[in-house]
Amino acid sequence: MKKLISSCLVTAALVLSPAIALAADFTGKTITLMVPFPPGGGVDLWARFNAPLLSKHLPGKPTVIVKNSPGGGSTSGANLFTQIAKPDGLTLLASSASTQFPYLLGDPRVKYEYKDWRVFLAAPTGGAAYVSPKFGAKSIRDIDKLKNVELFYASPGPTALELVSLLGFRQLGLNVNHIFGIVGRAEALLGFERGEFTIDTQTTTAYLRRSAELVRNGEATALFSWGVLDKDGKLARDPNFPDLPHIGEAYEIVHGKKPSGVEWDAFMSFLVSGFPAQKLMVLPKGTPDDILETYRAAVREMLKDPDYLEKRDEVIGEYEQVTDAQAEKLYKDGTSISPESRAWVRGFLEKTYNVKFDQ
């Protein structure tokens, strides 16, 4: 009798256990993964890489289709997601820094609220900066050789991802002339190689594949990396650039003190959004806990999948995707900015680059 009672209690416990009770089933369902960018770009490739793996590991093996909804620098697609996505787990959004920056800046085109969404996947990245060797600098410690020269940097525009570089160079006191209208870091790198630009940044994947050779050959001088966030959310050296100071260390080398103040805080908001929290995959407002946990469990399985491990480096690069608490932390830090920092950045962009934030 005791064994029977014990068996019944175990059975009941299993039925009520969160891992089982919270599992959603998507058998026979079609899930739409919205990408607010045109086909072929980095976010599109990232979404299309993850879509079949999510399909494989979600309960019921649903079909996951990618739908491109470009426009407004990705704000149009994100706004559409807010309007149409139901909290049933059948509509997802692939967000990126280009979606997050307008939100951080308080762009009036933004009709979405990150605090309403629920994140289940984050894809960090990193990067590094380097300068032409013609100025004689061998490292960031030779900053005096760079302060009195005008440097030229290629950028799509002042509010693009390169806003991180714009603010970062300013933190180091570098005189950088940002040449706007250059589409993509690949084009910028070619211009650097031709001598048209004298300072450049690349994401880690592009740097290791192409820029590192320039440094090895003496055709570029590495200055600093953007760094990574440690478990406490503090800047740390990027393991892909162990010999390079991160931007915070570079600041200390240049100024002889630790960085602080509203300008630094503003810079860090965009740095985190642009690199450690560059790509995010979210569910809409009101999504129940069981559906969120189902997606996170699928990601945990996906990250161990041999198919994923075989192909991840080509698409994901040198940084592992994360879920659960790690994703939640990056999501929060990458979509948060203080009112003081936002006001400073907006004022700086309006005054210096004539950016208009029409209300």
Secondary structure, DSSP 8 states (H G I E B T S, - for coil): -HHHHHHHHHHHHHHH-HHHHT----TT-EEEEEESS-TTSHHHHHHHHHHHHHHHHSTT--EEEEEE---GGGHHHHHHHHHH--TTSSEEEEEEHHHHHHHHHT-TT----GGGSEEEEEE---EEEEE-GGG---SGGGTHHHHTS-EEEEES-TTSTTHHHHHHHHHTT--EEEEET--SHHHHHHHHHTTS-SEEEEEHHHIIIIIHHHHHTTS-EEEEE--EE-TTS-EE--TTSTTS-BHHHHHHHHHSS---SHHHHHHHHHHHHHTTTSEEEEE-TT--HHHHHHHHHHHHHHTT-HHHHHHHHHHT-SS--B-HHHHHHHHHHHT---HHHHHHHHHHHHHHH------
